[in-house]
Amino acid sequence: EAQLCGFLWRKRWLGQWAKQLFIVREHMLLCFRCAADLQPVLELDLRGCHVTYKAKRGKKMPHTLKVMGMAGEALVIGFQSRQQAEDWRKVWRCCS
């Protein structure tokens, strides 16, 4: 059962953005290329992760959250509004 899900922007190689499906289930953040995919392309354990918010005026992605996992992996996710970013950050904080 998912705690939160939605299509968000993931920062990819060389600064490109890709819209992908993100699901928070238990303590895991799962990322799928599309809703039809059965297997996630990325799994990140949210326990012990560190999340930072950054706002950038005039940029393509005005609000971002950077998620740093315990193993040093980093994931940057883009949002269109500060409220949307805050909603996701609250759920991730509860999982960690």
Secondary structure, DSSP 8 states (H G I E B T S, - for coil): --SEEEEEEEE-GGG-EEEEEEEEETTEEEEESSTT-SS-SEEEE-TT-EEEEEE-TTSSS-EEEEEE-TTS-EEEEEESSHHHHHHHHHHHHHH-
